[in-house]
Amino acid sequence: MYDPFSGRGTAPLEACRLGRIGIGSDANPLAYVLTGAKVDPPTLNRVQTRLAYLRKHQPRTRAAAAPDDLVMLYTQKVLRQLCWLRAELDTEDRTDRFIMAVVLGIMHANFKPCPPARWWASWGRV
Ligand SMILES: C[S@@+](CC[C@H](N)C(=O)[O-])C[C@H]1O[C@@H](n2cnc3c(N)ncnc32)[C@H](O)[C@@H]1O
């Protein structure tokens, strides 16, 4: 089942759930992250291992470089974590893509990209 405007990936997910091959494409790069997280999820163990690594290695002092419209939305600590995660996570990696999708949800990334989601996507890694 192919949805050429797959958005959040509901149709490909449902196809997979029914034992079919679900494929999606979309002009919005966030669709790739959200759909991939649903149709090709990592194991719980891999997510836990990766989160433990990220928690351990997160920078604690580096100043965040982010646009002004984001600086007013988050504390310095959260902004620092978001900047670092944005650079660290690899969308080609199943586990990272899943974590990225969760982070984007936490950032309230609706599908008409809000400033946080636009900023994330502009990195060129989504
Ligand atoms: C209403 S949403 C899709 C909903 C999805 N099919 C579902 O069932 O949940 C429409 C999607 O079309 C995408 N889109 C719009 N124009 C497009 C184009 N020219 N090529 C690819 N995707 C496009 C948008 O980015 C958006 O994600």
The ligand as an SDF file (V2000), in Angstrom:
LIG
                    3D

 27 29  0  0  0  0  0  0  0  0999 V2000
   -3.5510   15.6900    4.7290 C   0  0  0  0  0  0  0  0  0  0  0  0
   -1.8440   15.2820    4.7810 S   0  0  0  0  0  0  0  0  0  0  0  0
   -1.7640   13.5790    4.4390 C   0  0  0  0  0  0  0  0  0  0  0  0
   -2.5000   12.7060    5.3780 C   0  0  0  0  0  0  0  0  0  0  0  0
   -2.1950   11.2620    5.1850 C   0  0  0  0  0  0  0  0  0  0  0  0
   -2.3840   10.8180    3.8120 N   0  0  0  0  0  0  0  0  0  0  0  0
   -3.0440   10.4150    6.1410 C   0  0  0  0  0  0  0  0  0  0  0  0
   -3.8200    9.5920    5.6670 O   0  0  0  0  0  0  0  0  0  0  0  0
   -2.9230   10.5870    7.3700 O   0  0  0  0  0  0  0  0  0  0  0  0
   -1.2660   15.9070    3.2220 C   0  0  0  0  0  0  0  0  0  0  0  0
    0.2170   15.7000    3.0380 C   0  0  0  0  0  0  0  0  0  0  0  0
    0.5440   15.9520    1.6940 O   0  0  0  0  0  0  0  0  0  0  0  0
    1.8490   16.4690    1.6580 C   0  0  0  0  0  0  0  0  0  0  0  0
    2.0500   17.1200    0.3650 N   0  0  0  0  0  0  0  0  0  0  0  0
    1.4410   18.2300   -0.1210 C   0  0  0  0  0  0  0  0  0  0  0  0
    1.8530   18.5020   -1.3660 N   0  0  0  0  0  0  0  0  0  0  0  0
    2.7520   17.5410   -1.6970 C   0  0  0  0  0  0  0  0  0  0  0  0
    3.5190   17.2590   -2.8660 C   0  0  0  0  0  0  0  0  0  0  0  0
    3.4340   18.0370   -3.9580 N   0  0  0  0  0  0  0  0  0  0  0  0
    4.3110   16.1830   -2.8730 N   0  0  0  0  0  0  0  0  0  0  0  0
    4.4120   15.3920   -1.7760 C   0  0  0  0  0  0  0  0  0  0  0  0
    3.7010   15.6020   -0.6330 N   0  0  0  0  0  0  0  0  0  0  0  0
    2.8740   16.6560   -0.5940 C   0  0  0  0  0  0  0  0  0  0  0  0
    1.9050   17.3870    2.8460 C   0  0  0  0  0  0  0  0  0  0  0  0
    3.2460   17.6030    3.2870 O   0  0  0  0  0  0  0  0  0  0  0  0
    1.0740   16.6370    3.8710 C   0  0  0  0  0  0  0  0  0  0  0  0
    1.8820   15.8630    4.7340 O   0  0  0  0  0  0  0  0  0  0  0  0
  1  2  1  0
  2  3  1  0
  2 10  1  0
  3  4  1  0
  4  5  1  0
  5  6  1  0
  5  7  1  0
  7  8  2  0
  7  9  1  0
 10 11  1  0
 11 12  1  0
 11 26  1  0
 12 13  1  0
 13 14  1  0
 13 24  1  0
 14 15  1  0
 14 23  1  0
 15 16  2  0
 16 17  1  0
 17 18  1  0
 17 23  2  0
 18 19  1  0
 18 20  2  0
 20 21  1  0
 21 22  2  0
 22 23  1  0
 24 25  1  0
 24 26  1  0
 26 27  1  0
M  CHG  2   2   1   9  -1
M  END
$$$$
